C-alpha cells in the first residue's frame, strides 16, 4: 500500500469518497460513481483510504487474471495459465495502479470480464451475453474513457447473436444503474451543464487531447514510451541496466507469441476482434487522451501484451527445450520480477508534491506562509490542510510583487519575487511510477 495522496487526481478521488459532489469536482467529471461507491464501502469497513483503495486494486487484479485465463481458455494450473498469472501479477504498471487512489485497474477488470462474455460464445448462453452487455454499461460508471475499447466487441456481439433488443436493454441497465442515482443526487440542469462544460474542456483545453497538443510525432513517441517503458518495464533513457536485459528478450517474445496466437487453434475471430479493438482504442488514446503527461491511459493494453509475451516464452520452451534456454528464460523472468518489485517499493515513497506537502506542514507551525504556484498545486496543498495564503503565479502577479514576510514559490516562478531566496529545494520521484510532476522545485523567501 501507499500511505500518501500522490497527485491531484488521487486527491479528487479521495474527496469523492468523503463527499461525492460533481459540482465541487469530488471527483472530477465524469465522477466514476460506481468506483466511488465501492471505495466508500471499503473505507466504511476499514476506516483507512490506503487499505480501501488497495482492496479494490487487489480485487481488480484477481478479476483481470481470472478473465485473461478465461479468454485464453486455459486453466491456472497449466504452463500458459500459471505464466500468464505470474506476469500479470508482477507487471510494474498493474502493481502500481493497484495501489493508486484511482479507478483505472477496476476499469480494466470490468473491461476484461465484459470482453470475455461478449466474445466467448455469441450464439450460445444468452445469460452470458446479457452479462457482457451489462458489464459494458457498468464500465461507464467506473472508467468511461475505457468504454471505446468495447465498441467493436459490442457491435460484433449484436451481429452474431441477433438478440438486439435484449442485449441493448442490458447495456442500458448497466448504464442506468449508475447514471440515474447520479442525476438524482446532482440534479438535471447542473448535471447537463457539467457534462457540456467538462466534455468540451477535455477535448479542447485541459484534457490533453490532440486539439491542445497537436504534435502527432510527440504523441506517438509518448504512446510508445508509455507502452514500452511504463507498461512493460522495458528500457528507456535513464532507466536501470536491468531493463536493457528485459528489453532484448521482449522483442522476440512479442513476435513469436503473436505467431503462436495466430497459428494455433485459437479462434481467429476472437483474435481479430481483440486486435481491431486494440487498434481502435490506440487511436482513441493517441488523439483524445492526455498521453503527453500521463501514461495510465494505456493500461487496457497491458493484459494483452502480457499474454503475447507469455506465449512467446512458451514458444522458446517448446522449440528450444535446452538447459541454456531455461537458464536464459529464468534470468529474464527474474529481471521482470525485480522491475515489478522495484516499482512497488518505489511507489511506497512519497511523490514530489507529497514531499512538498510534508515540508510545508512542518513550516506552517512557525510562521504565516504565502505560497505562490499554479492553481492545481495550490488546490492540492490547501485540501491537504496546509495553512497559507495562496496566490496564482499567472493571475496574481501584482499581488505577489507586493508580498512581505515568508514567501514560498513552488515551481519555476522565481522571477516574480525581486529578492534572493534564502533556500532552494528540489523534490523528486521516479517518473516511471507517476508521470505527474516527477520533479518540483521550491524556493523560500523572507521579504521584510
Secondary structure, DSSP 8 states (H G I E B T S, - for coil): ---S--SHHHHHHHHHHHS-BGGGTBS-TT--HHHHHHHHHHHHHH--HHHHHHHHHHHHHHHHHHHHHHHHT--TTSHHHHHHHHHHHT-HHHHHHHHSSSSHHHHHHHHHHHHHHHHS-TTS-HHHHHHHHHHHHHHTTT-GGGGGGGHHHHHHHHHHH--HHHHHHHHHHHHHHHHHHHHHHH-HHHHHHHHHHHHHHHHHSTT--TTTS--HHHHHHHHHHIIIIIIT----TT--THHHHHHHHHHHHHHHHHHHHHHSSS-HHHHHHHHHHHHHHHHHHHHHS-TTT--GGGHHHHHHHHHHHHHHHHHHHHH--SHHHHHHHHHHHHHHHHHHHHHHHHHHS--HHHHHHHHHHHHTTTS-EEEEE-HHHHHHHHHTT--SEEEETTT-HHHHHT--EEEEEESS-GGG--S--SEEEEEE--TTT--TTSEEEEEEEEE-
